[in-house]
C-alpha cells in the first residue's frame, strides 16, 4: 500500500491557499477516491462537487497537476506519486468554495443560441427522410457531458476572460450539432461571427485534448463552423455573386 501527498486548494472568493494532505492509495483508486478519503478523515468541511463517479455526469471537473480533468476518471497509477499532486478548481469560472466553481454562466450562454428549427416534413405521413451519413455526422457532438473542461482549458476564457464575447468550445459544439443537423433550417452563421465570437478561436486544439468523451471538437465542429462564417462574410467570389443577385 502506497501513500500520496496532495496539495489541495482551500478557500473561497475572498482568498485561499493550497494545503497539504497525505492519504493511503490502493490499487484501482482514482483521484476522486483520494479526495473523498481526505474529506472523510482530515477535512470534513472541504467542498467538492461530484455525482455519478462514472465519467458521465461531468460534475467532478477540476485541475489535476495543472491539467483540466475529471477526478473520477483520473487513475492514481497514472500520476507521479513521488511528487505532491495538486488539485485545484477550474480557473475559467468564479470560485464558490475549495474545488467547487460557479458554472452557471454556461447555462445562460446556451439559452442565447438559436434553437433547433426543423424543415417541413417531406413524406405524406408527416415524417422526414434522412440519410444515415448525415445522422452520423452530428451524433458525435451529442456525446458531450457538459463537464466544461474544454471551456476551462480555452485560453480565451481561462486567460483573457472574454466570457461576454465568446461562447467557448462546448457551445460551438452545440451550435455545430444544430447547424449540421439534416433537418435544421435555422441560420446561426451571423450569430457565430458576432454574438458568439467564433473568430476568437485560433484552433490550438487544446479543447479536443481534454475532452473525456474524445469529441473531435476542433476539426469536426469548430473548423466547419469557421468555414461557414468565412464563406458567408469573407469569400470575395461570394460577395460578388451576392452583389448581382436580385434584392
LINJO-V536673 format. One record per pair of residues at least 4 apart in sequence whose ideal C-beta (glycine too) atoms are under 6 Angstrom apart, sorted by the first residue. I is the first residue (numbers start at 1). J is the second residue. D is the distance in whole Angstrom. If there is no record, write none. Layout:
i->I j->J d->D
i->I j->J d->D
//
This chain:
i->1 j->24 d->6
i->2 j->25 d->5
i->3 j->22 d->6
i->3 j->24 d->5
i->4 j->25 d->5
i->4 j->81 d->5
i->5 j->22 d->5
i->5 j->84 d->5
i->6 j->21 d->5
i->6 j->85 d->5
i->6 j->87 d->6
i->7 j->18 d->4
i->7 j->20 d->6
i->7 j->84 d->5
i->7 j->86 d->5
i->8 j->19 d->6
i->8 j->87 d->5
i->9 j->18 d->6
i->9 j->88 d->4
i->10 j->16 d->5
i->10 j->19 d->5
i->10 j->98 d->6
i->11 j->15 d->6
i->11 j->16 d->1
i->12 j->97 d->5
i->13 j->95 d->5
i->21 j->38 d->5
i->21 j->42 d->6
i->23 j->34 d->5
i->23 j->37 d->5
i->23 j->38 d->5
i->25 j->29 d->5
i->25 j->76 d->5
i->29 j->33 d->4
i->29 j->76 d->5
i->30 j->72 d->6
i->30 j->74 d->6
i->30 j->75 d->5
i->31 j->64 d->6
i->31 j->71 d->4
i->31 j->74 d->5
i->32 j->50 d->6
i->32 j->60 d->6
i->32 j->71 d->4
i->32 j->72 d->4
i->35 j->48 d->6
i->38 j->42 d->5
i->38 j->43 d->6
i->39 j->43 d->6
i->39 j->46 d->5
i->46 j->98 d->5
i->47 j->97 d->4
i->47 j->98 d->4
i->47 j->100 d->5
i->48 j->99 d->5
i->49 j->59 d->5
i->49 j->100 d->5
i->50 j->59 d->5
i->50 j->60 d->4
i->51 j->57 d->4
i->51 j->59 d->4
i->52 j->56 d->5
i->52 j->57 d->4
i->53 j->72 d->5
i->55 j->70 d->6
i->55 j->72 d->6
i->55 j->73 d->4
i->55 j->212 d->6
i->56 j->145 d->6
i->58 j->145 d->4
i->58 j->146 d->5
i->58 j->147 d->3
i->60 j->70 d->6
i->60 j->71 d->4
i->60 j->72 d->5
i->61 j->90 d->6
i->61 j->147 d->5
i->61 j->149 d->5
i->62 j->71 d->5
i->62 j->87 d->6
i->62 j->99 d->5
i->63 j->68 d->5
i->63 j->88 d->5
i->64 j->69 d->5
i->64 j->74 d->6
i->64 j->87 d->6
i->65 j->86 d->6
i->68 j->149 d->4
i->68 j->152 d->4
i->68 j->153 d->5
i->68 j->210 d->5
i->69 j->74 d->5
i->70 j->212 d->5
i->73 j->212 d->6
i->79 j->85 d->6
i->89 j->95 d->6
i->89 j->99 d->5
i->89 j->101 d->5
i->90 j->101 d->5
i->90 j->152 d->4
i->91 j->158 d->5
i->92 j->151 d->6
i->92 j->152 d->4
i->92 j->157 d->4
i->92 j->158 d->5
i->93 j->101 d->4
i->93 j->102 d->6
i->93 j->103 d->5
i->94 j->102 d->5
i->95 j->101 d->6
i->96 j->100 d->5
i->96 j->102 d->5
i->103 j->148 d->6
i->105 j->163 d->6
i->106 j->148 d->6
i->109 j->167 d->5
i->109 j->171 d->5
i->113 j->175 d->6
i->114 j->186 d->5
i->114 j->188 d->5
i->116 j->178 d->6
i->116 j->184 d->6
i->117 j->185 d->6
i->117 j->186 d->4
i->118 j->183 d->4
i->119 j->183 d->6
i->119 j->185 d->5
i->121 j->126 d->5
i->121 j->127 d->6
i->121 j->128 d->6
i->122 j->128 d->6
i->122 j->129 d->6
i->123 j->127 d->5
i->128 j->183 d->6
i->130 j->134 d->6
i->130 j->135 d->6
i->130 j->182 d->5
i->134 j->182 d->4
i->137 j->180 d->6
i->138 j->177 d->5
i->138 j->180 d->5
i->138 j->181 d->5
i->140 j->215 d->6
i->141 j->173 d->5
i->141 j->176 d->6
i->141 j->177 d->4
i->143 j->213 d->4
i->143 j->215 d->6
i->144 j->173 d->6
i->149 j->210 d->5
i->150 j->169 d->4
i->150 j->170 d->5
i->150 j->207 d->4
i->150 j->211 d->6
i->151 j->157 d->6
i->151 j->168 d->4
i->151 j->170 d->5
i->153 j->206 d->5
i->153 j->207 d->6
i->153 j->210 d->5
i->154 j->158 d->6
i->154 j->168 d->6
i->154 j->169 d->6
i->154 j->207 d->6
i->155 j->159 d->5
i->156 j->160 d->5
i->156 j->162 d->5
i->156 j->166 d->5
i->156 j->200 d->5
i->157 j->168 d->5
i->162 j->166 d->5
i->165 j->197 d->5
i->166 j->197 d->4
i->166 j->200 d->5
i->167 j->171 d->4
i->167 j->196 d->5
i->169 j->207 d->4
i->169 j->217 d->5
i->172 j->221 d->6
i->172 j->222 d->5
i->173 j->217 d->6
i->173 j->221 d->5
i->175 j->179 d->6
i->175 j->188 d->6
i->176 j->180 d->6
i->176 j->221 d->4
i->176 j->225 d->6
i->178 j->184 d->5
i->179 j->188 d->6
i->188 j->192 d->6
i->189 j->228 d->5
i->189 j->229 d->6
i->189 j->232 d->5
i->191 j->195 d->5
i->191 j->196 d->6
i->192 j->196 d->5
i->192 j->198 d->5
i->192 j->225 d->6
i->192 j->229 d->6
i->193 j->229 d->5
i->201 j->222 d->6
i->203 j->218 d->5
i->205 j->218 d->5
i->207 j->217 d->5
i->208 j->216 d->6
i->208 j->217 d->5
i->208 j->218 d->5
i->211 j->215 d->5
i->216 j->220 d->4
i->217 j->221 d->5
i->218 j->222 d->5
i->219 j->223 d->6
i->230 j->234 d->5
i->231 j->235 d->5
//
